[in-house]
Amino acid sequence: MTRKLKIRYYFLFIFLLLFLNPIVSPALAEKPHKNVDLDQKVRKFLASQEGKWVDWNVPEVDGKVLYDLIIKNNYQKAVEIGTSTGHSAVWIAWALSKTGGKLITIEIDKGRYQKALANFKKAGLTDYIDARLADAHELVEELKGPFDFVFSDADKDWYKNYFIALAPKLEVGGCFTAHNASGNWGGIKEFLDYVQSRPNFDTTIDRSSSSGISISYKIAEE
């Protein structure tokens, strides 16, 4: 290739680079910029609500446990049983916003459900949450799946039933988590005895807070 031709190719390359850059750059920058804005909005919302969560919401430390589990395992198809007014769902959906996932969350009480919807909007997480006003005893059975993450924080004496209904719909590698695993709530011991006896699940309890969260990884199909 002659020196003259090399120069022509060089200027052609510079021209294309300058021409394409305004087109390509916004597309590449859009998602990181969007994530930064969302992170700021969620953090601001959580800070504004610190110490104000009632109605059986999880403490912040447990929200962080759920967030970390989803990020660590890149979970994308999540179910929450027992929304309350939305604290745990905010942490779960925030994590799912980073993995490209979405949360189905179920609440039976209309008042709490409506408060949760308002909180999701304030946090900027509405797009990542499918909130349903329903009786989980019925809806959980109807959910199609597959799922890779479940958080149970509703009626404790029904935990075992929720697990039995969702375990077959859980992907291998996914996990079923349950709140208040360190407590003496009715049904907790029966639930824990059952999940710990399942040969295709590996169960531990995170005791970061006094409530405790059981974490049961599905290691194989039954």
C-alpha positions in Angstrom: 0.0 0.0 0.0 1.4 3.4 -1.0 2.0 6.2 1.5 -0.7 8.3 -0.3 -3.3 5.5 0.1 -2.4 5.0 3.7 -3.1 8.7 4.4 -6.4 8.5 2.6 -7.5 5.5 4.7 -6.3 7.2 7.9 -8.5 10.3 7.2 -11.4 8.0 6.3 -11.1 6.3 9.6 -11.0 9.6 11.5 -14.1 10.8 9.6 -16.0 7.6 10.4 -15.0 7.8 14.1 -16.2 11.4 14.4 -19.4 10.6 12.5 -20.4 7.5 14.4 -19.4 8.7 17.8 -22.5 10.8 18.4 -24.7 7.9 17.3 -23.0 5.1 19.3 -22.0 6.9 22.5 -25.5 7.7 23.8 -26.6 4.1 23.3 -23.7 2.8 25.2 -24.0 5.4 28.0 -27.8 5.2 28.4 -28.0 2.1 30.6 -25.1 3.1 33.0 -26.5 6.6 33.3 -30.0 5.2 33.9 -28.7 2.9 36.6 -26.8 5.7 38.4 -29.9 7.8 38.4 -32.0 4.9 39.8 -29.4 4.1 42.4 -29.5 7.7 43.6 -33.3 7.7 43.7 -33.6 4.5 45.6 -30.9 5.5 48.2 -32.7 8.8 48.7 -36.0 7.1 49.2 -34.6 4.5 51.7 -32.9 7.3 53.6 -36.1 9.2 53.8 -37.9 6.2 55.2 -35.3 5.1 57.8 -36.9 4.2 61.0 -40.4 4.6 59.6 -41.1 1.1 58.3 -43.9 -0.6 60.3 -46.6 -3.2 59.4 -44.3 -6.2 59.7 -41.7 -4.9 57.2 -38.2 -6.4 57.4 -35.3 -4.5 59.0 -32.7 -2.9 56.7 -30.1 -5.5 57.5 -32.4 -8.2 56.1 -33.2 -6.1 53.0 -29.5 -6.0 52.3 -29.2 -9.8 52.7 -31.9 -10.3 50.0 -30.2 -7.7 47.7 -26.9 -9.4 48.0 -28.3 -12.8 47.3 -29.9 -11.6 44.0 -26.8 -9.7 42.8 -24.4 -12.6 43.8 -26.4 -15.2 41.9 -27.7 -13.0 39.1 -31.3 -13.9 39.8 -34.0 -12.5 37.5 -37.4 -14.2 38.2 -38.4 -13.5 41.8 -41.5 -14.0 43.9 -42.3 -12.4 47.3 -45.1 -13.6 49.5 -46.1 -10.9 51.8 -45.4 -7.4 50.5 -46.6 -5.4 53.5 -45.9 -1.8 52.5 -42.9 -2.7 50.4 -39.6 -2.4 52.2 -38.3 -5.9 51.3 -39.7 -5.5 47.8 -37.7 -2.3 47.3 -34.5 -4.1 48.1 -35.4 -7.1 45.9 -36.5 -5.0 43.0 -33.4 -2.7 43.3 -31.2 -5.7 42.9 -33.3 -7.0 40.0 -32.9 -3.7 38.2 -29.2 -4.6 38.0 -29.7 -8.2 36.8 -32.5 -7.4 34.3 -35.2 -9.2 36.3 -38.6 -8.5 37.8 -40.5 -9.3 41.0 -44.0 -10.6 41.5 -45.0 -9.6 45.0 -48.3 -10.6 46.7 -50.2 -8.8 49.5 -53.6 -9.7 50.8 -54.3 -6.4 52.7 -55.6 -3.6 50.4 -54.4 -0.8 52.6 -50.8 -2.1 52.8 -50.9 -3.0 49.1 -51.8 0.6 48.2 -49.1 2.0 50.4 -46.6 -0.4 48.8 -47.6 0.9 45.3 -47.0 4.4 46.4 -43.6 3.5 47.9 -42.5 1.7 44.7 -43.3 4.8 42.7 -41.4 7.0 45.0 -38.4 4.7 44.9 -38.5 4.6 41.0 -38.9 0.9 40.9 -42.4 0.4 39.5 -41.1 -1.0 36.2 -39.4 -3.9 38.1 -42.4 -4.9 40.2 -45.6 -6.8 39.4 -47.5 -6.1 42.6 -50.7 -8.2 43.1 -53.5 -7.8 45.6 -54.4 -11.4 46.3 -54.6 -14.3 48.7 -51.2 -16.0 48.5 -52.8 -19.3 49.5 -54.5 -19.3 46.1 -52.2 -17.3 43.9 -49.0 -19.1 44.7 -50.6 -22.3 43.4 -51.5 -20.6 40.1 -48.1 -19.0 39.4 -46.5 -20.6 36.4 -42.8 -20.1 36.9 -40.0 -20.9 36.5 -38.5 -18.8 39.2 -35.0 -18.5 40.6 -35.7 -16.5 43.8 -38.5 -16.7 46.4 -38.9 -14.7 49.6 -41.6 -15.8 52.0 -42.7 -13.3 54.7 -46.4 -14.0 55.2 -48.3 -16.3 57.5 -45.7 -18.5 59.2 -47.9 -21.5 59.6 -48.2 -21.6 55.8 -44.5 -21.4 55.0 -44.3 -25.2 54.4 -47.2 -25.0 52.0 -45.7 -22.1 50.1 -42.4 -24.1 49.8 -44.2 -27.2 48.6 -46.0 -25.2 45.9 -43.0 -23.3 44.6 -40.1 -25.8 45.0 -41.0 -27.6 41.7 -41.2 -24.2 39.9 -37.8 -23.2 41.2 -34.8 -23.5 38.9 -31.8 -25.5 40.0 -29.4 -22.9 41.4 -32.3 -20.8 42.6 -33.2 -20.3 46.3 -36.2 -20.2 48.6 -35.7 -17.7 51.4 -38.0 -17.2 54.4 -38.1 -14.5 57.1 -38.2 -14.9 60.9 -36.3 -18.2 60.7 -34.7 -17.6 64.1 -38.0 -17.0 65.8 -40.5 -19.3 67.6 -43.4 -18.3 65.4 -46.0 -21.0 64.8 -45.1 -23.1 61.8 -41.4 -22.1 61.5 -40.0 -25.2 63.1 -42.2 -27.4 60.9 -41.1 -25.5 57.8 -37.4 -25.7 58.7 -37.6 -29.4 59.6 -39.2 -30.0 56.2 -36.8 -28.0 54.0 -33.8 -29.3 55.8 -34.9 -32.8 55.1 -35.1 -32.2 51.4 -32.1 -33.9 49.7 -32.2 -31.6 46.7 -32.0 -28.4 48.8 -29.1 -27.1 50.9 -30.4 -24.9 53.7 -28.6 -22.5 56.0 -29.8 -19.6 58.2 -28.4 -16.1 57.9 -28.5 -14.6 61.4 -27.3 -11.1 60.5 -30.4 -9.8 62.4 -32.4 -11.3 65.2 -35.1 -12.3 62.8 -33.0 -14.6 60.7 -33.5 -15.6 57.1 -33.4 -19.2 56.0 -31.7 -19.7 52.6 -32.5 -22.9 50.8 -30.6 -23.4 47.5 -32.0 -25.9 45.1 -29.1 -28.1 44.1 -30.9 -30.7 42.0 -34.3 -31.7 40.7 -36.1 -34.1 43.0 
